Structures are given as structure tokens and as C-alpha cells.
Amino acid sequence: MTAATDKKASIALIGECMIEIQQHANGTLVQGFAGDTLNTAVYMARLTPVHGHEVQYVTALGDNDRFSQAMLAQWQAEGIACDFVRRLPGKLPGLYNIDVDANGERSFTYWRGESAARQLLEGDAFDPQLESLLSFDYLYLSGISLAILPDASRHKLLAWLVRARAHGARVCFDNNYRPRLWRDAAQARHWYEQVLRITDIALLTYEDECMLWGDSNVEQVFARCRDLAIGEVVLKRGHEPCLVETSAGRQSIAAIAVEPHLVIDTTAAGDSFSAGYLAARLQGGCTPADCATLGHRIASTVIQYRGGLIPRDAMPEIGTGD
């Protein structure tokens, strides 16, 4: 167990927020804003009154369009700090559409090729902000954060993460593998391996691991992570227990059962689990089982609502002892 501390922990989440369009059963189209790392940032920020961590979102937006302005206003209203949001003249956020089937499973269509977030690390104008981020306790990114960047920016991101770790930051990586964002699986595996070698906490969805690496059992996942010297591995398995492996061994933490008829939309289930897990992790004094239990609690609520972000008043009550 990690000793609790009075120091306010800080985390910076790096990625992309997009305009979200979803169609309701009556045919109405509803616009929102979401994205994997942004979903995690929102749910972490909503836990801030309990756990007291600082949540910063790191991305790029346009400089004068109404979508970018509305995104910033929404994030700030959620308690997310936006000191590291780069504004790019003439650029726009990406857009995606969600289709949800009768079982709550979703499919996506994307328009993101020219999104501002792809240019987050281009040139040297953002370098001073990167230097400031070296003081953060935790840095979080996902496979999507990596996939949307050109190769030069990926190299720059990796080099910066190495420096951040040397300054004491802990790197958290959520695999979130989306095949359509990569040329092929081999390209994705190459870049994932580079990031995983400098990852301290890996939050991995088992289904995505199987799709990317061809795994057929959990032992293959954990063996690869041990080879890559990852200190803390969290394997998310939907409604099945998640598995957490550290130097102290492996634990299985049961998911919270949700009646099938209550499962409306699994969008952001994994993102919200990661938020709960890391919120407890940042708090200090929490075991991996404590962290996973909070992750399950948040995710089991999120899947009972449509869209990546549920209403704030639908969040479960989280006490300081949870």
C-alpha cells in the first residue's frame, strides 16, 4: 500500500477531443464533445472534490471557431484545467458519429484527418509548455493519442516522456487500439512497444490486446508486459473481473454486475474505468484492488447512459473510504 500524502497530485492527459454526433431512437441527432482521453479527464475531474488531484488536459484546438470555444467552456465547467491547450489558427476539432446496436455495442465513423490535435507537437511553439509539464506527477495518453500524430510528433512525444520520467513523472498508457487509425497492425505494434517500454501503469483492454498482438489468453498479455518491464498492469475485461499485476503478484477484482436490460451504451466504459482507477491511484494509500473497485463502480454507471459523458448528477456517490 502506498502511503497517503497531503501533496496535491497532478495529472496531465494528452489526446484529442472531438465533436460527437449520436442518433437517438426517435431519429434525433444530438451533438456533444468527447474522446477517449477527454472522457477520462472529465471523470477524473468529477472525482476531484473527493480525491483532490489536479487534472490538466493537453490538446490542440482551433483559435476562433465556436466548437473549440464551446469545448473549452465545457472542460472548464467540469473542473479541468486548460493551461496546456494549444490554439491553432484556422484549425477545427475532428468529428465522429456513434451508432449503437440493440445490445448497447457501438460503432464509429470518423472525420478527423485535419483536426487541430494532430498538429499539437508540430514546430517548436509548444515546447515551453512541454517543459512545464515535466513537473507533473502523472502523464496519461492512449493508443489513439499516439495514432493521430505524424511520425515526427510521435518521436518527439516519446523523447519528452523519457525526460518526464527522469524528472519523476509516472507514465500511464491505455491501449485503446483502433485499426483504422494505423496503416497496419505492424505499424501500431511498433509504436505501442516504444510507448510500453517507458510505461509505469498500463491500462489494457483485453479485447484490444488480442486484436493487436494476436493473443489468445491473458498469460500472453502479462508475459509481454513483464518482458517490457511494466511495473503495474491493469487488464480490463468488460463484465469479467479485471486483473492487476504488480511486483507483489496478480489480483482479480470482480466487476459490478449490471442487469443486461440496463446496459444502454458501452461508450467510454474503459475510459471511465481508467479514470476511477487513476483517481484512487493518485490519492495515495489505495491498493490496486481499491483502485480497480472504484474503476468498476464508475464504469458500471456509465454504461447505463447514452454517449461518452453521462450527466454529472448521474455520477455515483463516492466516499473518501471507497
N, C-alpha and C positions, 0 to 999 in steps of 0.2 A: 504493500500500500504506500502510495506517495504521501509524504507529509503535507498537511494543509498549510497554506501560506496566506498572509494578508495582502500580498502583492497582487495588484490587478493584472491578470493575464491578458495578453493581446494576441489576436489572430488576424491575419490578412488573407482573404480569399481571392484568388486570381482566376478570372474567367470572363464569361460573356453572358449578358442578359439580352433576351430577345423579346420582340413583340409576340405575344401568344394569342392565337385565334382558336377558339373551340366552339363546336356546334352542339347546342343543347337538343334534347329530344324533340322539342317543338320546332326545330329548324332555326332558332335564333342564334346568330353569331355573337359571341362575347369576346371582347378584347381584354387582355391583361398583359402583364410583363412577367417573364420567368426565364429560367435557365438553370442548369444543374447546380453550379456554384452559387448562383444568386439565391436559389431555393434554400440551400444550406445556410447561407449568410442570414437570411430572414429568420429562419427557425432558431438559429443561434442567438440572434439579436432579441428575439422574443423571450428567450431564457435569461437574458441579461439581468433583469430585476432580481432573479434568484441567485444566479451564479457570478454576476459582477464582472464578466470579461468584456474586453473591448473588441468590437467587430468592425473591421475595415474591409471595404470591397474595392478591388483593384481591376479596372477595366478601362476601355475607351468608348466614348460616345461622340455624337455629333456636337457641334458648338452652338447650334441655333434652331434646331428643329423641335417641334412640340413633343415628339416621342421621347427624345433624350431628356428634355426638361421634365416631362412627367415621370420618367424613370427616377431621376434624381430626387424629385419631391417624394415619391413613394418610398424610396430607400431611407431617406432621412426621417420620414414619418415612422418608419419601422425601427428607428434607433440605430441604423447602420451608418457608420462614419464614411464619408466620401472624399476624404482628403487626397486619395490616390486615384481619382477618376480622371483620366486624360481626355481632353476635349479636342476633337479634330475638325477643322473647318470643312464644311460641306459634306461630311460623312453622316451616315444614318445607322441605327441599330439593324440587326438582322430580324427576320420574321419566321415563325413556324406555325403550322396548323396541327391540331390534335384531333384524331379520330379515335373514339373509344367504342369497343365492341360490347356485346351484352354481358360479358364476364368481367368488365372493368379493365381489360387489357387495352393498351393504347398503341397507336402507330402515328408516325410523324412525317410531315412534309416540310422541307426547309427552303428558305430563300436567305442565304447568309453569305454568299460569295464576296460581297463588297462591304460587309459590316465593319464598322469602326474598330471593333475589338480585335480584328485580325491584324491591325496596324499598331497595337498597343506598344510594342517594343521596337518599332522601326525608328531609325535615326538615333540621335543622342539626346533629344529634348527631354525624354522621360528619365534619363539616368540619375539626376539628383533625387528624384522620388524613390528610385530603387535603392539608393544609398540610405535613405531614411528608413526604408523597410527592413534594413539589416538588424535593427534593434528589436524587432518583433519576436515574441516567444514561439509562435507557430505560424507556418505558412502552408496554405492549403490550395491544391489545384487538382484538376481531374484530367482524365483522358481526353475530354472534349477541349479543355483549356489548351492542351498540347496540340490537338488535331487541327484547330483552326489557324494556328500560326504557320507562317512560312519557315523553311528550314533555318534560315539565318536567325530568326527570332527564337526558334527552339534552342539553338546553340547558345544564344545569349541568355535565355531563361535558365538553362541548366548551369551555366557558369555562375550566374548570380545565386542560384540555390546552393551551390557548393560554398560560395562565400558566406551566405547567410548561416549555413550550418557551422561554419568555422567561427561565427560570432555567437553561436549558442542557440540558434533557432532550430526548431524541430519541423521537418518537412512531412506533410500529410498528403497522401495521394489516393484518390478514389478512381478506380479503373474506368468506369463509365465508357465502355468500348462501343463506338458507333461505326460500323464498317464503311458506311457511305462517305465518311469524312476522310478516309485514307485511300491511297492509291491501291493498296492491297494489304493483306494481313501481315506480310513480311515487313513492310514499312512500319506498320503500327508496332509490331513486336520489337523492332529495333529501337524505336523511341521510348516505348514503355520500359524496356530493360534499362535504358540510360537513366530514366527517372527513378525507377525502383531501386537502383544501386545507391541512390542518395536519399532514400525514403526512410523515415523513422517510424511512421504509422501508416500502414497500408490498409485501406478500406476497400475490400474487393467483393464485387458481386459474383457469386459462383457461376451463374449462367454466362456472364461476360468472359470469365476466365476460360470456360470450356470453349466458347466461340472463338476466342483469340488464339489460345495456345493448343487447342485440341485435347484438353484434359477430359478424363472420363471418371475421375474420382478426386475427392478432396485431398488425398495424400500427395497427389502430383502438385497441387497448388502450394501446399505447405513446404514440400521439398524444394520447389523452385525458390520460394521466399527465403528459406534457410540458406540456399546457395548464394542468394543476393544479399545476405546479411541484414535482413529487415528485422528490427527488434520487436515490433508489435504488429501482428497481422490479424485483421478482423475479416472473417469470411461471411458475407451476408447471403442468406439462402431463402429469402422470401418468408413464407409462413413456417418454414422449418427453423429449428434452433440455429442461431449464428454460432460460429466457432471462433474463439480468440486464442491465438498462440503467442506467448512471450517466452522469455528465458526461463520463467517459472513453470512452464508447461502449457497445456491446452485445456480450455474450458468450453463447455457447451451451455449456452444461455437460451432458454426457451423463448420463442416469440409469444406475443399476446394474441390469443385466438380471437378472430373476428368472424361472426356468422357470415356465410357466403352472400346472403341477400343484402348485407350491409356494405359489401365491397363495391364501391361506385366507380373508382378510378385509381389505378396504381401509380399514376404520375407522381413523381417526387417521393415515392416510398423510400428508396435508397438514400436520396439526398437528405430527407428528414431524419432518417436513422443516423446518418453520419453527423448531423447537427447535434442530436441528442448525445451521441457517444462523445463527441469532442467537447461539448459544453461541460459534461461531467469531468472529462479528462483535464480540461483547463482549470476547473475548480480546485483540483488537488484533493487528496485524501480519499479518492474514489478508486476502487478496484476495477479491473476490466469487466467484471460481472455487473458492477454498479453502472458503468458506462453503457454497456450493452442493454441493460434493462431500461434505462432512460431512452436509448435509441429506439427500442421496440415500442415503448409507450407512445412516443411521438408518431412513429410510422404507422402504428395501428389506428391512430386517429385520422391521419392524413388520407388514408385510402378510403375513408368513408365520405369524402367530399370530391367534387369535380375540380380539376385543374391542379397546377403545381403548388399554389399557395392557398391554403384554406383561410376562412375568416379568422381574425385574431381572437374573437370570442369563442371560437370552437376549440382553441388550444386546451389540452388537458391541464388540470391544476397540478403544478409541480412544487412539492415542498422541498425545503432545504435538506431533508433527510433522504430524498429519493435519489 
